[in-house]
Amino acid sequence: MKKRLLTTLAVGISMLSIANTANAISWSNQTASTVTVTYIASLGGAYSYGIGINDAAQVTGYSYTDSDSYSHAFVTNLDGSMKDLGTLGGTFSYGYGINNTSQVTGWSNTAGDFSTHAFVTNLDGTMKDLGTLGGTISYGYRINNAGQVTGSSDTAGNSSHHAFITTPDGTMKDLGTLGGTSVLGLESMTLGR
């Protein structure tokens, strides 16, 4: 029987020897005896955090910008360079999930920083606001290879927090709860293509 090597990819952060700095890193094992650690820079600030990784070892997360006052979602390109994904008009954004077509989901403050909305990046890398289920807050956690996002959102009046999945046209579908007031949607897969 032939042995098969499984490639393991992981993402995280590493505290640096420079005071008050930490940067995102990714790990991969391409052979049974070799582990590669890749340093991921920042968007000019002292910190970057890797949160999601895809099969091509592209990483998403967030990084502080030059002033260290704001953080922006990022994605690493296939050449390892870092792309600032910007925001939905506010001062903060966070990348959380990435699929194998390099689409990212996460959340961003909107203009004025009064609300936080889930986003998905289009294939050109621009953010698309996914809105909410009627409340002021939503979060995108994962994205499958079909581009469907799972996450959670406040409902009207911010009275409860429901899981959602986006339909193929990008509309949020309320998945409800199991009788409580809150539930999170954390993963999405497409099967049987």
C-alpha positions, 0 to 999 in steps of 0.5 A, a space after each residue: 500500500 502506498 503511503 500518502 502525505 497529507 499537507 497541513 496548513 495552519 495560520 496564527 500569530 507570532 510575538 516578535 522580539 521587537 517590543 509590542 509587535 506581533 505578526 501573522 504567520 502560516 505553517 505548511 508541511 510539504 514533506 514528512 520531515 519539513 515544516 515551512 513557517 512563513 512570516 506575513 508582514 503588516 499593513 504598516 502597524 505593529 500587529 497583524 493576525 492571521 485567522 483564515 487560510 485556504 488550500 493555496 496557503 493564502 491567508 486572511 486576517 487583520 492588520 493594524 495600519 500605519 497609525 496603529 489606531 485602525 485595523 483593516 482586513 487583508 489577504 495574501 496574494 499567491 506571491 505572498 504579498 499582502 493586500 489591504 481589503 479596506 473597509 465598508 466606509 468605517 475605520 475597522 475591518 476583519 478578514 475571517 474566512 477565505 475560500 479556494 477562489 481567494 474570496 474573503 469574508 469577515 466584517 467591517 464597520 460602516 460609515 460613521 462606525 455606528 454599525 458592523 456588517 458582514 462582507 464578502 469580496 468579489 473576485 476582483 477583491 472589492 468588498 460587498 456589504 452583505 447587510 444584516 437580518 434587520 439589526 445593526 450587526 452581522 459577521 461573516 465567518 466562513 465562505 465555501 468554494 461556491 462563494 456562500 457565506 455563513 455567519 450571524 446577524 442581529 435581527 430587527 431591533 437587535 433583539 436576537 442573533 441568528 445564523 445565516 447563509 447567503 444564497 447564490 445571489 448573495 442574499 442572507 437567508 435567516 437560519 433561525 435558532 433552535 428555540 433560543 435567542 442566539 446562534 452562530 453559523 460557523 462553517 459552510 461546504 458545498 457537496 455533490 457537485 
